[in-house]
């Protein structure tokens, strides 16, 4: 799939297409889009790219990465029409930032380990325009992040300030405590309290993941996909016998579930 075309030529052609679609007499749908209307598409394309990466199929990855890139170009063109900035400004800003945040590569710095590089990155980021007046260590964590991902970032930021458990056993003890508090809310049949305690329970689980350097959001995505594959195996087995799920006993479905686990013993997607 490697193209003989130069990257700069391919990019110029794509930006020319965007300009045509967004020009007078261009695409009627494109012309009425706004930042707000495009937000759902940006989120959707991001997750479709993640799904393509999970598939490990180059043709899917290249397709979805293209769709994601187009969203950036689309937003840049909207900003250009508003007289704010254009795609060149986006590229130049990114280039300057990458050079600025990698002094160990482009200048002189002794950040020779991943941990040192990360610490250096955070320190440089603090000094950049827009971050100097940051009042809390938890500022600048996107509110739109999925819950688990945001919880993990909040915990990492707090831990860097010294607000952290000494050892993972302490977190396990906190997990036991939160489980008991949820059970108490359950016994009281107090739905708002149960919701609150469930949030606390999930937050502690994210902390455990952080201790072991596990991406909680990615871990749950993998489990969701694993559930889909195994449930679909149950559906296939039930259909093969000319029945529906509601006509099949839970015990039989559990058997099919266990069979699915044996078929995919190293299932990680």
N, C-alpha and C positions, 0 to 999 in steps of 0.2 A: 504494500500500500504506500511505500515511500514515494513521494512525489519528487519530480525533478525540478519543480518550480521553486524559486527562492521564497523563503518565508515572508520577506518584505513585499514581494510581488503579490503573493496570495492574500496577505493582509490588506494591501491597497485595493485589490479587487473586491474583497468583502466589504470594506468601508464604502467603496463606490456604490455597491448594491444597496447598502443601508441608506446612503444619501439619496439614491433614486427612489427607493420606497417611501422615504419621508419628504420628498419634494412635492411641489405642486403638480397634481396629476399622477401622483404615486399611488400607493395602496390606501384605499379608503379606511381600512381597519387600522393600519399602522398610524395614520395621521391623527386619529382621535385618542390614541393611548396617552396615559399620563404615568407619573411615577407610582401613584396609588394603584392604578388599574393593572400595572405590570408586576406588582409585588407577588401575587400568587404564582405567576409564571416563573419568577426567579426562584422561589422556594421549590416549586415542582421540578424545575430543571436541575436544581441542586440535588434533590433526592433521586431523580432518575439517573444522574451521573454516578451517585453512590451505588445504586443498584447495578449499573453497568460495570463498575469496578468490581463488585462482588462476583459478577458473572465471569470475570477474567477473559472476556471475549473482545479482542481488539476492535472488531468492526462495530460493536455496540459502544465501546468506550469512546472511539473517535467520533461517533455520531452524537452521543450525549454531551461530550465536551464541546462540540461545535455549537449545540443548542445553548449551552451555558454561556459560552463566549458571546453568542449573539445577544443575549440579554444585557451584557455589559455594554456592547456597542449601541444597543437600543436606548438604554438609559443615558449614555453619553450624548447621543444625537438629540434626545429630548432636552438635555441641559444646554447643548449648543444652540438650539432654537430659542432658548430662554436667555441667551447671551451670558451664560455662566461659565462654562468650560466645554472643551471638546475631547475627543478620544486621545489626541496628542498630549493634552494636559494630563490626562489620566496616566498615560505611559511614562511621561517625563517625571511626574510625581512619584510613581512607583520606582522608577530607576534610581532617582535620587535617594529615596528611602532605603532601598536595598543596599546601596553603597554606604550610606550613613550608618546603617545598623549592622554592617559587617566590616568593622575596622580591622578585624583580625585577618581579613582577606585582602582588602583594598588599601589599608594603611598599616599601622603598627599596633599590634595588640597581642597579648599572650593568652587569649581565650582558645586553649588547645583541647578542650574537652566539651562534649555536648552540654554539660551542666554549666560550665563557665560561659559558653556562648549564650545560653538561655538567660543567665543572670545579666550578662552584658546587654543583651537585647532589651530586657525589661528596664534597666537603668537608663539606656539611651532613650527609650520610649517615654519615660517620665519627664525627660528634659525637652521633649519636642513641643512645638507650639500646639496649644490646645490641651495639653496634659499637665502643664505647670501649675495650674490652679486647681488641680484635683484635690478634693477635700477628704475623700475616703479611698482606702486601698481597694474598695469594691466598686469604685466608679469605673465606667467604660466597659463593663461587662454587658453585652447586648441583651436587652430584655426579651428579644424575640427568639432567643436560643431555645431549643427544646429543653424541657424541665430537667432531665438528667444531666445534659451537657452544661446547663447553666449552674446547676448545683455543684458540679465538679469544679468549674472555674471559680465559683465563689469560695469553695473550700481551699483550693490551691492558693488563691490570693491571701486568704486569712492565715493559712499555714506559713506563708512566707513572712508574715508579720509576727510569727511566734505563737499564734493562736492555733494550737494543734495538740492532738493526743501524743503522749510519749511513746506508746507502743500499741500495736493493733489489738492486743488483748483487751485494752481499755475500750476500744471501739466495739468489740464483741460484747462486752459487759453492757455497754450502752444499747446495743441491739436487743439484748435480752430484756432490758428495762422498757424499751419502746414496744416490744411485743406484748409485754404484760399490760402496758397502758392501753394498747389497742384492744386487747381482750376485755379489759375492764369497760371500755367504751362500748364494746360489742354486747357485753352482758347487760349494760344499761339501755341498750337499743337507742343510743344517742347518735344519730347520723352525723350531725355537724362535728361532734367530738371524734367520731370514728374517722371522718375525713381529715381532721387535723392530725390525728395520731398516725394515719396512713402516710401523710406527708412526712412526718417526723421519721417514720420507719424507712421510707424510701431514701430520705436524706442520709440516714446512717449507713444504709447499704451502699450509697454512692461513696461515702467516706471509706468504707472497706475497700471498694474498688480502687480509690485513689491511693490508698496505702500500698497496694500491690501493683500500681501503675497499669491498671486495667481501665480502658475507656468505657465508662458505664453505658453511655448512649450506644456505642458500637456493640457492646455485649448484648444489650437488649434487642438491637436490630437483628443480630445473628440468631438470637433465640426466637424472635418473631418468624424469621425465615425458616428456622428449623421446625417450628410448630406448623407452618403452612405445608411444608413438604410431608410431614408425617400425617397431618390431617387429610391431605389429598390422597395419601396412600390408603387411608381408611375408606374414603369415598370410593376409590377405585375398586377396592376389595368388595365393598358392599354392593356396588353396581354390578360387578362381575357375577354376583350371585342373584341378580335380579331383584334386589331389595332396596329400600331406602334406609337412611340413617335412623329414622324414627321406628322402623320395623326391626332394627337390630339392637340386641341387648348391649348394655354398657360393658358387660364382661367380654362380649365378642369384639367390641370396638377396642377394648384395652388390649386384646390379643393382637389385633391388627397393628395397633400402635407399637407394641413390642416388636412385632415383625419388621416394622419400618425402621426401628432403631438398629436392628441387626443388619438391615440392607445398607444403612448409611452410618456405620460405626464411628466415622471420623467427620461427621457432618459439622461444619463450622461456618457455613455461609449464612 
